[in-house]
């Protein structure tokens, strides 16, 4: 499940993707526009900076901006930077695999097999959708559309 940190981070990144290229945004402005606690957003943006998804500039004319173009940043990279593995359980993770203590056979564990499928589906969407595509999404009569 996406945590509040992940959700707020995605909202902040979409906000930055809506800015003119290279123009920084102040944390207070991002927080106010997206109803995110400023102190929490400071920490989130720090993690995104460490992950090299945003960069910051201090002082007059400073703030945060995307480190790359929004079409070059995949949503999966943002989620992983803030929330860690996409897998719902550790034994279904590709990069952060950990065997379950209560499992006698991973090859026949029906829970693990289902969660492997879930993880693959989540990764397929998040790793093939750019921040630009996310920014441009709209919902019309229950169906998602993408503005080009």
N, C-alpha and C positions, 0 to 999 in steps of 0.2 A: 504494500500500500504506500502511496506517495505521502510523505510527511508534510507538515506545514512548511518546514524548511524547503523542501523540494518544490512545493506549490508556490511559495513566495519567490523562490529563486527563478522559477519559470516566468512568473508574472514580471519580475524585474527585468529579465532578459528580453521578453517581448516588448517591454517599455523601451529598453535601449535599442532594440531592433527598429523601433518606430522613429528614432531620432535621425536627423540628417547625419550622413556618414562623418565620423570624426568629431561630432559635437558631443561633449560630455554632458551628463545629467547629474544633478546634485542628489545625494542620498535622500535628503528631505523631500525633494520634489517627487522622486520615484515612490517613496513611502506614502506620501499624501495621495498621489494619483491612484495607488493600488491598494490602499487601506492595509498597509503592512507596518507593524511596529518598527520605528526607525532604528532602535538599538539592535533588534534582531536582524534587520536588513543590513546593517553595518557588518555583522558577523558573516552573513550569507555572501555578501559581495567580496569579503575577504577570502572566503573559500573559493569563490569563482575566479578571483585574481590568482590565487595559488594554482588553480587548475589551468591558468592561462586562457580563460575564456573572456575575461574582461581586463582592462587596464585602468589605472587611476592616475589622476594628476592632482597634486595638491595646490592650494593657493587660488588666487584670482583666475577665473576662467577654467577652474578645475572641476573634477567630478569623475564619473565613471563612463566608459565607452566600451563597446565591444572590441575585443582583440582581433577579430576577423570579421569579415562580412557575414550577415545573417544567413546567407545561403551556404556558408562554409561550416556552420556550427550545427551539429546534429543534436536533437533533443535528448537522445540517449546519453550523450556526453555530459549534458547539464545535470540530468537526473543522477547519473553515477557519481559525479563530482560532489553532489550534495547529500544523496541518500545511500550511496554504495551500490551493491549488486542489485540487478533487476529481478533476480530469482526470488520467489516467495519463500523458499526454504533453502538452507545452506547446501544441501546435497544435490540441488538442481542448478547450482551456480557454476558457470564455466570458469570464471576467474577467481572466485572466492570459495571454492568447493570445500566443504567440511562434512565428513560422514556423520550420520545421525547415530547417537548412542543406542537407540532402541530398535534399530533396523538389523534384522538377521541376514537379509539378502537384498541388496540394492537392485539387482537385476529383476527381481519379482515384486518389488515394493510398488504397489499400485498408486500410493500417494506420490512417491518420487516420480514415477512415470508420467502421471498427470501434470505435476508441477514442472517437469522438463518441457512439456508441450506448452504450458502457460508461459514459461520463461521465454521460449522461442517466439511465441506470438507477440509478447510485449517487446522483445528486442527487435523483431521484424518491423514493427511500427515505429518505435522510437529511434532506431538506428538508420531508418530510411526517410525520416522526416526532418527537414532542416528547420532552424529557428525562423527563417523567412516564411516557410510553408505554414508553420504554426501561427505566426503573426497574421497571415492572410486568410486564416480559416474563418468561416462564418457558418451559422446554422440557419437553414431555411426549411421550415416545416418538418423538423426532425431529421433532415438529411444534411450531412456536412458537405460543404462545397469549398472550393479553393479559388480565391480570386487571383487572377494573373495580371 
